């Protein structure tokens, strides 16, 4: 063992260096190719409050109901790549599909009322390049979708500008929140709301060109 260590210290070949080189070469050969996808992230704001009020057992059944609602809806033409109890990551081929499913999920949760404790979901949609590998998704696009989802209040569907541009819905169907500073992103990201409960003409918000802070008041 000492002889091997001496050889390595003297600049001789190292089995660890060999393995590292082989690993790098293997990764280069099998490097996944980015693909454009629509990401839909859904979660329950205030899920800790809900769990405390209901207790662990009842909260588990409520979140299970929510998971089945998200997964089994007819509009779910995508796939669930991650489920974290109170949150889901879904991937779709198009923003239209992601938006349709987000609306269905909001409607079902709003109509279902599985508990007396107020329960809402919030949705964030982004369209961009990502890596699909090992049954999951990876890349900056996933982080951006997560930040937009976190910026939403309960009952809201928010989209990035990239998602809105890739959607077939007319511009008037969206409320423009303007450039928004999101955690981890130096440049403002323009964010839009899709008011699934209201007449878009009646709740239009005047766009602003000044970046707004990447936080809002407590979820409604």
C-alpha positions as CSV (number, residue, x, y, z in Angstrom):
1,X,0.0,0.0,0.0
2,X,2.9,2.3,0.9
3,X,4.6,1.6,-2.4
4,X,1.4,2.5,-4.3
5,X,1.1,5.8,-2.4
6,X,4.8,6.6,-3.0
7,X,4.2,5.9,-6.8
8,X,1.3,8.3,-6.8
9,X,3.2,11.0,-4.9
10,X,6.0,10.7,-7.4
11,X,3.7,11.4,-10.3
12,X,3.1,7.8,-11.3
13,X,-0.3,6.5,-12.7
14,X,-3.2,6.6,-10.3
15,X,-6.1,4.2,-10.4
16,X,-8.3,7.0,-9.2
17,X,-7.2,9.3,-11.9
18,X,-7.9,6.5,-14.4
19,X,-11.4,6.0,-13.0
20,X,-12.0,9.7,-13.1
21,X,-10.9,10.0,-16.7
22,X,-13.1,7.0,-17.6
23,X,-16.1,8.6,-15.9
24,X,-15.7,11.9,-17.7
25,X,-15.4,10.1,-21.0
26,X,-18.5,8.0,-20.3
27,X,-20.5,11.1,-19.4
28,X,-19.3,12.8,-22.5
29,X,-20.5,9.9,-24.7
30,X,-23.9,9.6,-23.0
31,X,-24.5,13.3,-22.4
32,X,-28.3,13.8,-22.7
33,X,-29.6,16.3,-25.3
34,X,-31.8,19.2,-24.0
35,X,-35.4,19.2,-25.2
36,X,-38.1,21.9,-25.2
37,X,-40.9,21.0,-22.7
38,X,-43.7,22.8,-20.8
39,X,-43.3,22.4,-17.1
40,X,-46.2,22.6,-14.7
41,X,-45.4,22.8,-11.0
42,X,-48.2,22.5,-8.5
43,X,-48.2,22.7,-4.7
44,X,-50.3,23.6,-1.7
45,X,-49.3,26.9,-0.1
46,X,-49.6,26.7,3.7
47,X,-49.5,22.9,3.7
48,X,-47.8,23.0,7.1
49,X,-50.8,25.0,8.5
50,X,-53.2,22.4,6.9
51,X,-51.3,19.5,8.4
52,X,-51.3,21.1,11.9
53,X,-55.0,21.8,11.8
54,X,-56.0,18.4,10.5
55,X,-53.3,16.2,12.1
56,X,-51.0,14.0,10.2
57,X,-53.4,11.2,9.4
58,X,-56.2,13.4,8.0
59,X,-53.7,15.6,6.2
60,X,-52.2,12.5,4.5
61,X,-55.7,11.5,3.1
62,X,-56.3,15.1,1.9
63,X,-53.0,15.3,0.1
64,X,-53.6,11.8,-1.4
65,X,-56.9,13.1,-2.7
66,X,-55.1,16.0,-4.2
67,X,-52.5,13.7,-5.8
68,X,-55.2,11.6,-7.4
69,X,-57.0,14.7,-8.7
70,X,-53.8,16.0,-10.3
71,X,-52.8,12.6,-11.8
72,X,-56.1,11.2,-12.9
73,X,-57.8,14.2,-14.6
74,X,-58.6,13.7,-18.2
75,X,-56.5,16.8,-19.1
76,X,-53.3,15.2,-17.8
77,X,-51.7,14.4,-21.1
78,X,-48.3,14.8,-19.6
79,X,-46.4,12.8,-17.0
80,X,-45.7,13.3,-13.3
81,X,-42.0,13.2,-12.8
82,X,-41.9,14.2,-9.2
83,X,-44.3,14.1,-6.3
84,X,-43.3,15.5,-2.9
85,X,-46.4,15.0,-0.8
86,X,-47.9,18.5,-1.2
87,X,-46.2,19.2,-4.6
88,X,-45.9,17.9,-8.1
89,X,-43.8,18.4,-11.2
90,X,-45.4,17.6,-14.5
91,X,-44.0,17.7,-18.0
92,X,-46.0,18.3,-21.2
93,X,-45.2,18.7,-24.8
94,X,-47.0,22.0,-25.1
95,X,-48.0,24.9,-22.9
96,X,-51.6,24.6,-24.0
97,X,-51.7,21.1,-22.5
98,X,-50.0,22.3,-19.3
99,X,-52.4,25.3,-18.9
100,X,-55.5,23.1,-19.6
101,X,-54.4,20.7,-16.9
102,X,-53.6,23.6,-14.4
103,X,-57.1,24.9,-14.9
104,X,-58.7,21.5,-14.4
105,X,-56.6,21.0,-11.2
106,X,-57.7,24.4,-9.9
107,X,-61.4,23.7,-10.7
108,X,-61.4,20.2,-9.2
109,X,-59.7,21.3,-5.9
110,X,-62.0,24.3,-5.7
111,X,-65.1,22.1,-6.3
112,X,-64.0,19.1,-4.3
113,X,-63.5,20.7,-0.9
114,X,-62.1,17.6,0.8
115,X,-61.9,19.3,4.1
116,X,-63.3,22.2,6.1
117,X,-59.8,23.6,6.3
118,X,-59.3,26.1,3.4
119,X,-57.3,24.3,0.7
120,X,-55.9,25.9,-2.4
121,X,-53.2,25.0,-4.9
122,X,-50.9,27.3,-6.9
123,X,-49.5,26.6,-10.3
124,X,-46.4,27.8,-12.1
125,X,-45.8,27.1,-15.9
126,X,-42.6,27.6,-17.9
127,X,-41.5,26.6,-21.3
128,X,-37.9,26.0,-22.1
129,X,-35.0,23.5,-22.7
130,X,-34.4,20.9,-20.0
131,X,-32.7,17.5,-19.6
132,X,-34.9,14.4,-19.3
133,X,-32.9,11.6,-17.6
134,X,-33.2,8.9,-15.0
135,X,-37.0,9.5,-14.9
136,X,-36.6,13.1,-13.9
137,X,-36.0,16.6,-15.3
138,X,-33.0,18.8,-14.8
139,X,-31.9,22.3,-15.7
140,X,-32.3,26.0,-15.2
141,X,-35.9,25.8,-16.6
142,X,-36.9,23.6,-13.7
143,X,-35.6,26.2,-11.2
144,X,-37.4,29.0,-13.0
145,X,-40.7,27.1,-13.0
146,X,-40.2,26.5,-9.3
147,X,-39.6,30.2,-8.6
148,X,-42.7,31.2,-10.6
149,X,-44.8,28.7,-8.8
150,X,-43.5,30.0,-5.4
151,X,-44.5,33.5,-6.5
152,X,-48.1,32.5,-7.0
153,X,-50.8,32.8,-4.3
154,X,-53.2,30.0,-3.6
155,X,-55.7,29.7,-6.5
156,X,-53.4,31.3,-9.0
157,X,-51.8,30.1,-12.3
158,X,-48.7,32.0,-13.2
159,X,-46.7,31.7,-16.4
160,X,-43.3,33.0,-17.6
161,X,-43.1,35.1,-20.7
162,X,-41.6,32.1,-22.6
163,X,-44.7,30.0,-21.6
164,X,-47.1,32.7,-22.6
165,X,-45.5,33.2,-26.0
166,X,-45.7,29.4,-26.6
167,X,-49.4,29.3,-25.7
168,X,-52.2,29.7,-28.3
169,X,-54.4,31.7,-25.9
170,X,-54.7,35.4,-26.9
171,X,-52.8,38.0,-25.1
172,X,-56.0,39.4,-23.6
173,X,-56.5,36.2,-21.7
174,X,-53.6,37.0,-19.4
175,X,-52.8,39.6,-16.7
176,X,-49.4,41.0,-17.1
177,X,-47.5,41.3,-13.7
178,X,-44.6,42.9,-15.5
179,X,-40.8,42.2,-15.0
180,X,-40.4,40.4,-11.7
181,X,-37.2,39.7,-9.7
182,X,-37.2,36.1,-8.7
183,X,-34.8,34.5,-6.2
184,X,-31.6,33.2,-7.9
185,X,-32.2,35.1,-11.2
186,X,-30.3,38.3,-11.7
187,X,-32.5,39.5,-14.6
188,X,-36.2,40.3,-14.1
189,X,-38.6,37.7,-15.5
190,X,-41.8,38.8,-17.0
191,X,-44.7,37.0,-15.2
192,X,-48.3,36.6,-16.3
193,X,-51.4,35.3,-14.5
194,X,-54.0,33.2,-16.2
195,X,-57.3,34.2,-14.4
196,X,-59.1,30.9,-14.8
197,X,-62.0,32.0,-12.5
198,X,-62.7,35.4,-14.0
199,X,-63.4,37.2,-17.2
200,X,-59.9,38.3,-18.4
201,X,-61.3,41.7,-19.6
202,X,-62.8,42.4,-16.2
203,X,-59.7,41.8,-14.2
204,X,-57.0,43.1,-16.5
205,X,-54.0,44.5,-14.7
206,X,-52.0,47.4,-16.2
207,X,-48.6,46.1,-17.1
208,X,-45.5,47.8,-15.5
209,X,-42.0,48.1,-16.9
210,X,-40.4,48.5,-13.5
211,X,-39.2,45.2,-12.0
212,X,-41.2,44.2,-8.9
213,X,-39.6,42.4,-6.0
214,X,-39.6,38.6,-6.1
215,X,-41.9,38.3,-3.1
216,X,-45.5,39.0,-2.3
217,X,-47.7,39.1,0.8
218,X,-48.8,35.9,2.4
219,X,-50.7,33.5,0.2
220,X,-54.4,34.1,0.2
